[in-house]
Amino acid sequence: MAHPPPNTPDPVVELTRQVALLSTQVEQMRKQMNDPASTVSSSSTVDSANRPRMKLDVPRFDGSNAHGWIFKISQFFTYHQTLEEDRITIASFYLDGPALAWYQWMHRNQQIVSWTQFLTALKTRFALTAYDDPRGKLFKLTQSTTVAAYLTEFEALANRLEGLSPADLLSCFISGLKTEIRREIPAFRPFCLSQAAGLARL
């Protein structure tokens, strides 16, 4: 019966040693995460990519405000550097009501195979249709109540558009204000939308 060379480590002993080493490393990591002082003191020796990340709540989606949810969930996954292949499964746990029923049907019928396809299908099902014209609505939007309410509606439409310059947005916003406010704003020569909105509130 052949015997291993005398310098060859026993596989069982070597495996036991590696398991013990890993257990020690895991225990050290737990202590560092539970000890604020340890975390602070070690922050100067590790780069930002290795620092503990904040615990953020995953936004839930019930079928309303699809564009807003897509933005938030995308930001969440970017922050946590979530792999593309894991995003659909994680997102599915945070669907409610009509959105959950829709996903169950799509999943059972194998209609979703990628994160990009999931977002596209979700927009098609729950976002406003292609026949909706946010650009036209933005240009026709006028203030009917408070400046704050007008600004909220203006921003919701503007967020759905691409390609409009800051100058165009500023001009569009001012033109939709009530007449008595609109006449006053140009005298202050606002250079951006946020400044114009602040002046309008005053």
N, C-alpha and C positions, 0 to 999 in steps of 0.2 A: 504494500500500500504506500503510495507516494505521500510524502509529507511536505508541507510548504517550506520554503527556505527559511532559515532561522531569523532573518531580518524582516520577513513579511509579517505585518501586523495581523492579529486575529480579526477577521471580519466582524465578529460579534462585539469584540472589545472596541473596535474602531467605531462601529455604529453607535454603541452606547456612549462613547466619548462625544460624538457629534451631536447626539440628542441632548446630552447634558449641557453642551456649549450653547446650543440654540435656546434651551430653557433659560439659561443664565442671561442671554442677550434679551430675550422677551421680557424677563422680570426687570431688567435694567430699564428697558423702554417704558414699562408700565410705571415704574417709580418716577421717571422723568416727567411723564405726562401728568401724574398726580401731584407732583411737587412744583408749584409755581416758581419757586426760587431756582430750581434746577432748570426749568424751561427758560427763564430770563437769562440765567448765567450762560447757558449754552447758545443763546440766540446769536451771539457775535461770532460763533465758530461754524455755524451752518448757514447755507444760503437760503434765500426766501422760499425756494421750491421745496425745501425739506422741513419748513416750519409747520407746526400744527395748524390746520385750517379751522376757521370758524365753523360752528355747526349752524347751518342754515336750514330753514324749513322749506320743503319742496312745495311749490304752489299747486293748489288743487284746481281742477278744471271740470265744470259741469256743463260745458257747451256755450257759455256766455263769454263775450269778450275774447274771442279766439286769438286775435292779434296780440293782445296784451299778455295772454298766457304763453304764447309761443315765445315772445320776447323774454319773459321771466324764466321759463324753463331752459331756454338756450343759454341765458346768462348763468343760471345755476350749474349747468353741465360744464360750461367753460371754466367757471371758477374751480370746480372740483376735478377738472381734467378727466371727465368721464369718457370712457371709450365709446365709440359710435355703436358698437354691437350691444352695449349694455343699456343704451338710452331708452329704447322702446319699452323694455321690460320694467325699468325703474319708473318711467312715466306712467305706465299702465296702472300702477298701484295708487296713483293719485288722481284717477278719473272717477267722476261721480255722475249719477243720473243719466241723461241722454248720451253724454260722452262715453261713459262706461259701456252702455248698451251697444253703441256704435262700434267701439273697439272690440268687444266680444265677437260681434258678427264678422268684422274684418279679420280678426285673428283666426277664427274657426274656418273661414273660407280662404285662408292664406293669401289675403289681399295686401299684406304689408311685409316687405322684405328688407327695408332699410329705413334709417332714421329720416332721411330726406323724403322718402316716399310717404312716411307716416305724417310728416308735417304738411306735405302737399295735400294728402287725402283729408287731413283734419281741416285745413283751410277750405277745401272744396265743400266739406260737409257743414261746417259751423261758421265760417267767416262770411262776410257779405259777398254776394255773387259778383261775377265779372261784370254784370250789367249795372251794378252800383257804380256811381261816378263820384269818387271822393274829391277829385279836382274841381268838377263843376259845382259840387256842394260847397266846397271851400270858397270859391269865388263868389257864390251867391249868398254866403252866410252873412247875416247882419245881427247886431246886438239888439235883443228885444227886452232883456231884463238887466241884470247887473253885468259889470265888466268881467267879474270873476267867472260867471256862468258862460259868457261869450268866449272868454279865453279858454276855458275847459273844452268847449265844443270845437273851437278853432284848433287847439293842439291835437285833439283826437283825430280830426281829419288830416291835419298836416303830417302826423306820424305815419299815415298810410301812403304818403306820396314820396316820390324820389325825383330829384332833378330840379326842384324849385330852389332858387338862390335865396340867401338870407334877405336880400333887398326886395325880392318879389314877395316873400312872406310878410315882410314888414309893411309893404305897400298894401297888400291884401288885407292885413289885419286892421290897419288904420281906416281903410275905405269902408269896412263893415261896422265901424263904431257909430253910435248915435250922432246925429248932426252936430249937436252942441259940443260934444266931446271931440269929434273929428276936426272941427274948426280950430281947436286950441292946440292940438298935438304938434302940427308941423312947425309952429313957432319955436318949439324946443329942440327941433332937429334931432330926433332920436336916431341912433345909429344901429339899433338892433330891436328885435321883437320884445325881449324882456324889459328893455328900457321904455319902450312905447307902452307896454302893458302897465308898468309902474306909474307912468305919467297919466294914463287913462284912469287909473284908480284914484289918483289924487284929484 
